[in-house]
């Protein structure tokens, strides 16, 4: 299969970790600053703070305005962006290797010297409110978000963006205080992949060494709880999610779970796509997905259906779940899903940003990313018996959750359809 590049790790005295993976024969580099804090670290009064801070770091520093930050990155043909999840925040850039110092300098300036000007905070509140409205207008996002909110009854279940009401309580001092409390050395991982030199690593080390050593505090432990939630919305289709207790980010069975999800709802050859769409024409899209967190998770099936087709489609979904629990999957399905998963891993090796994300997230969430060979070997080790056992563990009807958004039917009708 060939030789894969290996990533290395440097831990500074203050606890900041630098993971790096050199790739010969490329002319780009991707660098990301990962911070192990997301929305689940917020109090109810702080809801949305982590995501708000992500926005504010692009609004200007002591030496650069927001326009200058954007202009400098555009001037070198680079890409700079960020994202916030429930458990992490990442600020990242991808540039030609000749401009890597500029990218590192911009990210560090944003992280260490952002202004949090009250006027900018007020302006950005409106931007985030529009972002909330955008997701509220997307029923496929809403149906999943409502399920997560009801399945995880703590900060983990609250929306990453916060709410319009919680945003009103977040001002410059609150955001700066949250960042000071949580953006600490022990929670920071700097990941770099692609074309770079030892001098670039020295530059990163010098930039992050002044941070004070700190202790990491864990968020409140949360477990999956079954839920049933309906939301009336004047749209043409009913968007539906069925949920089950999933696996944590570090669970050893996560490779088996990926195979299970691929066979059930991972593509055009999956059981649900073939049965519900191709053979019966009851939907346009149907798929399964995993949401994994540090100590828990959610496995879900999502689709959109008309009032006329929803009952028949739901019954077909339930039949497929029953078949999976009773008989598992075939060797042909296992081999096909395994190759899909391995292909996804191997194809991502050609992208410096994908590799940066892999080693950065791996270090932050798992204490170290597995090598590509180890990942491939773990997929190769999955058996039909493993998938059958996991199907019976995860797809437990007694622990099922249900979420629907649209011109929904009464609750008792949906409970009858799924047997809850």
C-alpha positions in Angstrom: 0.0 0.0 0.0 3.0 2.2 0.3 4.7 4.3 3.0 2.7 7.0 4.8 4.1 10.1 6.4 4.3 10.1 10.2 3.4 13.0 12.3 5.5 14.1 15.3 4.7 15.8 18.5 6.4 18.5 20.6 5.0 19.4 24.1 6.0 22.8 25.5 6.7 23.2 29.2 3.4 25.1 29.6 1.4 22.2 28.1 0.8 23.5 24.6 1.2 20.6 22.1 2.5 21.1 18.6 1.8 18.2 16.2 3.4 18.3 12.7 3.5 16.2 9.6 5.8 17.0 6.8 4.7 16.2 3.3 7.3 16.2 0.5 6.4 17.2 -3.0 3.6 19.7 -2.0 3.8 23.5 -2.1 1.2 24.3 0.5 0.9 24.1 4.2 -2.1 24.0 6.5 -1.8 25.2 10.1 -4.6 25.1 12.8 -4.8 26.3 16.4 -7.2 23.9 18.1 -8.6 24.8 21.5 -10.3 22.2 23.6 -13.3 24.4 24.5 -16.7 24.6 22.9 -20.3 25.3 23.8 -20.6 22.6 26.4 -18.2 24.5 28.6 -20.6 27.4 28.9 -23.0 28.2 31.6 -26.6 28.9 30.6 -25.9 32.7 30.9 -22.9 32.3 28.6 -24.7 30.2 25.9 -23.1 31.0 22.5 -19.9 32.5 24.0 -17.4 30.1 22.4 -18.9 30.7 18.9 -19.1 34.4 19.5 -15.4 34.5 20.4 -14.7 32.7 17.1 -16.3 35.5 15.3 -14.7 38.3 17.3 -11.1 37.0 16.6 -11.6 38.1 13.0 -12.8 41.6 14.0 -9.4 43.3 14.6 -6.4 43.2 16.8 -4.1 45.8 18.4 -2.2 46.2 15.2 -4.6 45.1 12.5 -8.2 46.1 11.6 -10.6 43.4 10.4 -10.1 44.7 6.9 -6.4 44.4 7.2 -6.6 40.8 8.5 -8.7 39.8 5.5 -6.6 41.9 3.1 -3.3 40.3 4.2 -4.6 36.8 3.8 -6.1 37.6 0.4 -2.8 39.3 -0.7 -1.0 36.0 -0.3 -3.7 33.9 -1.9 -4.4 32.1 1.3 -7.5 30.8 3.1 -8.3 31.5 6.7 -11.3 30.4 8.7 -12.6 28.9 11.9 -15.3 26.7 13.4 -16.8 26.0 16.8 -18.3 22.7 17.9 -19.7 21.5 21.2 -16.2 20.5 22.4 -13.6 22.4 20.4 -12.8 25.5 18.5 -10.3 25.7 15.6 -8.7 28.6 13.8 -6.9 27.6 10.7 -5.2 28.7 7.5 -4.0 27.2 4.3 -1.3 28.9 2.2 1.6 28.4 -0.1 4.7 27.4 1.8 6.4 30.7 0.9 3.7 32.6 2.9 3.6 30.3 5.9 5.2 32.8 8.3 2.5 35.3 7.5 -0.3 32.8 8.1 1.2 31.8 11.5 1.6 35.5 12.5 -2.0 36.3 11.5 -3.4 33.4 13.6 -1.3 34.3 16.6 -2.2 37.9 16.4 -5.9 37.0 16.3 -5.6 34.6 19.2 -3.4 36.8 21.5 -4.3 40.4 20.6 -7.9 40.6 19.6 -9.6 43.9 20.6 -13.2 42.8 21.5 -14.2 46.4 20.8 -17.7 46.9 22.2 -18.9 48.4 18.9 -17.7 45.3 17.0 -19.3 43.0 19.6 -22.6 44.8 19.1 -22.4 44.6 15.3 -21.4 40.9 15.3 -24.4 40.1 17.6 -26.6 40.9 14.6 -24.5 38.7 12.3 -24.8 35.8 14.6 -28.5 36.4 15.0 -28.8 36.1 11.2 -26.8 32.9 11.4 -29.3 31.5 13.9 -32.2 32.5 11.6 -30.4 30.8 8.7 -30.3 27.5 10.6 -33.9 27.9 11.8 -34.8 28.1 8.1 -33.1 24.8 7.4 -35.5 22.1 8.8 -32.9 19.3 8.2 -30.6 21.1 10.7 -33.4 21.9 13.1 -34.7 18.4 13.4 -31.3 17.1 14.3 -30.5 20.0 16.6 -33.8 19.5 18.5 -33.0 15.8 19.0 -29.5 16.6 20.4 -31.0 19.3 22.7 -33.5 16.8 24.2 -31.1 13.7 24.3 -28.4 15.5 26.2 -29.9 17.4 29.1 -26.9 19.7 30.0 -24.8 22.3 28.2 -23.8 19.6 25.7 -27.4 19.7 24.3 -27.6 23.5 24.0 -27.1 25.1 20.6 -23.5 26.0 19.7 -24.7 29.4 18.4 -26.6 30.2 21.5 -30.0 31.9 21.2 -31.1 35.5 20.4 -31.8 36.0 24.1 -28.5 34.6 25.3 -26.6 36.7 22.8 -28.0 39.9 24.4 -26.2 39.0 27.7 -22.8 38.6 26.1 -20.7 41.8 26.0 -17.1 42.5 25.5 -16.1 41.9 29.1 -18.0 38.6 29.3 -16.4 37.3 26.1 -12.9 38.3 27.1 -13.4 36.7 30.5 -14.6 33.5 29.0 -11.6 33.4 26.7 -9.2 34.1 29.5 -10.7 31.4 31.6 -10.8 28.7 28.9 -8.2 29.4 26.2 -5.4 28.1 28.3 -2.1 26.4 27.4 -3.2 22.9 28.4 -6.1 23.0 26.1 -4.2 24.2 23.0 -2.9 22.1 20.1 -1.2 23.6 17.2 -1.3 21.3 14.1 0.7 21.9 10.9 0.8 19.7 7.8 2.4 20.1 4.4 5.5 21.9 3.4 7.3 23.6 6.3 10.7 23.9 7.9 12.2 23.5 11.4 12.3 27.2 11.6 8.5 27.4 11.2 8.2 25.0 14.2 10.6 27.2 16.2 8.5 30.3 15.3 5.3 28.5 16.6 7.1 27.4 19.7 8.3 31.0 20.5 4.8 32.3 19.9 3.1 29.9 22.3 5.7 29.4 25.0 4.8 32.6 26.9 1.4 31.2 27.8 1.1 30.3 31.5 0.8 26.6 32.5 -2.7 25.7 33.4 -4.9 22.9 34.6 -7.6 21.5 32.4 -11.1 21.3 33.8 -13.6 18.7 32.4 -17.2 19.7 31.6 -20.1 18.1 33.3 -20.5 14.4 32.5 -23.6 13.8 30.3 -25.4 10.7 29.2 -27.9 10.0 26.4 -31.5 10.2 27.4 -34.4 9.0 25.1 -36.6 11.8 23.8 -39.6 12.5 21.7 -40.0 16.0 20.1 -42.2 17.5 17.5 -42.0 21.0 16.0 -44.8 22.4 13.8 -43.4 24.4 10.8 -45.2 25.4 7.6 -43.0 23.5 5.1 -43.8 21.0 2.4 -42.0 18.0 3.8 -41.8 16.5 7.3 -38.2 16.2 8.3 -37.7 13.2 10.6 -34.8 11.8 12.7 -34.7 8.5 14.6 -32.0 8.4 17.3 -30.2 5.9 19.4 -27.4 6.0 22.0 -24.1 6.3 20.0 -20.4 5.9 20.9 -18.0 8.3 22.4 -15.2 9.8 20.3 -12.6 7.4 21.7 -14.7 4.2 21.8 -12.7 1.2 20.3 -15.9 0.2 18.4 -16.0 3.4 16.4 -14.7 1.6 13.3 -17.4 -1.0 13.5 -19.9 1.8 13.9 -18.7 3.4 10.7 -19.2 0.2 8.9 -22.7 -0.3 10.4 -23.6 3.3 9.4 -22.3 2.9 5.9 -24.2 -0.3 5.3 -27.4 1.1 6.8 -27.5 4.7 5.4 -24.1 5.7 4.1 -24.6 6.0 0.3 -26.6 5.0 -2.8 -26.0 1.3 -2.2 -27.0 1.5 1.5 -30.0 -0.5 2.7 -32.2 2.5 3.5 -31.5 4.3 0.3 -32.2 1.2 -1.8 -35.3 0.2 0.2 -37.0 3.6 0.9 -36.0 5.6 -2.2 -35.0 3.3 -5.0 -37.5 0.4 -4.5 -40.4 2.4 -3.1 -39.9 6.0 -4.2 -40.9 7.4 -0.8 -38.1 10.1 -0.3 -35.4 12.0 -2.1 -32.7 11.7 0.6 -32.2 9.3 3.5 -29.0 8.7 5.5 -27.5 7.8 8.8 -24.9 9.8 10.8 -22.9 9.7 14.1 -22.4 12.5 16.5 -19.7 11.6 19.0 -18.6 13.4 22.1 -15.9 12.7 24.8 -18.1 10.4 26.9 -21.3 9.8 24.9 -22.8 9.9 21.4 -25.8 9.8 19.1 -26.5 7.5 16.1 -29.3 8.9 13.9 -31.2 8.2 10.7 -32.6 11.3 8.9 -35.0 11.7 6.0 -37.7 14.1 4.7 -41.2 12.8 3.8 -44.6 13.9 2.7 -47.6 13.5 4.8 -48.8 10.7 2.5 -45.6 8.7 2.5 -44.3 9.1 6.0 -46.0 6.2 7.7 -45.0 3.7 5.0 -41.4 5.0 4.9 -41.1 4.9 8.7 -42.3 1.3 8.8 -39.7 0.4 6.2 -37.0 2.0 8.2 -38.1 0.1 11.3 -38.1 -3.1 9.3 -34.5 -2.5 8.2 -33.4 -1.9 11.7 -35.1 -5.1 12.8 -33.3 -7.1 10.1 -30.0 -5.5 11.1 -30.5 -6.6 14.7 -31.6 -10.1 13.8 -29.2 -11.1 11.0 -26.5 -8.4 10.8 -24.8 -7.7 7.5 -23.5 -9.9 4.7 -19.8 -10.4 3.8 -20.4 -8.5 0.5 -21.9 -5.5 2.4 -19.0 -5.6 4.9 -16.3 -5.6 2.1 -18.1 -2.8 0.3 -18.5 -0.6 3.4 -14.9 -1.3 4.4 -13.5 -0.2 1.1 -15.6 3.0 1.2 -14.2 3.8 4.6 -10.7 3.1 3.7 -10.9 5.0 0.4 -12.1 8.1 2.4 -9.1 7.8 4.7 -6.6 7.3 1.9 -8.0 10.0 -0.4 -7.8 12.6 2.4 -4.0 12.0 2.5 -3.7 14.2 -0.6 -5.0 17.3 1.2 -2.8 19.2 3.7 -5.9 20.6 5.4 -7.4 17.2 5.9 -4.2 15.9 7.4 -3.9 18.9 9.6 -7.5 18.3 10.8 -6.7 14.6 11.4 -3.7 15.2 13.6 -5.0 18.2 15.3 -8.4 16.7 16.3 -6.7 13.4 17.1 -4.3 15.0 19.6 -7.0 17.2 21.1 -9.8 14.6 21.4 -7.8 11.3 21.7 -4.4 12.3 23.0 -2.9 11.4 19.7 -4.0 10.6 16.2 -3.6 7.0 15.0 -1.3 6.4 12.0 -2.9 5.8 8.7 -1.7 2.2 8.8 -3.4 1.7 12.2 -6.7 3.1 10.9 -6.7 0.9 7.9 -5.8 -2.1 10.1 -8.7 -1.4 12.4 -11.2 -1.3 9.5 -9.7 -4.5 8.2 -10.3 -6.1 11.6 -14.0 -5.5 11.6 -16.1 -8.6 11.1 -19.8 -9.3 10.4 -20.1 -10.6 14.0 -18.8 -7.3 15.3 -21.4 -5.4 13.3 -24.2 -7.8 14.5 -23.2 -7.3 18.2 -23.0 -3.6 17.9 -26.3 -3.4 16.1 -28.0 -5.1 19.0 -26.2 -2.9 21.5 -26.9 0.4 19.8 -30.2 0.0 17.9 -32.2 -0.8 21.0 -35.9 0.1 20.4 -36.4 0.8 24.1 -33.8 3.6 23.9 -34.9 5.1 20.6 -35.5 8.9 20.2 -37.8 10.6 17.7 -37.7 14.1 16.3 -39.9 15.6 13.6 -40.2 19.1 12.1 -42.9 20.2 9.6 -46.7 19.7 9.3 -46.4 17.0 11.8 -48.9 14.4 12.8 -50.1 14.0 16.4 -47.5 12.4 18.8 -49.5 9.2 19.4 -49.5 8.5 15.6 -45.8 8.7 15.4 -45.4 6.6 18.5 -47.6 4.0 16.9 -45.5 4.0 13.7 -42.2 3.4 15.5 -43.6 1.2 18.3 -42.7 3.6 21.1 
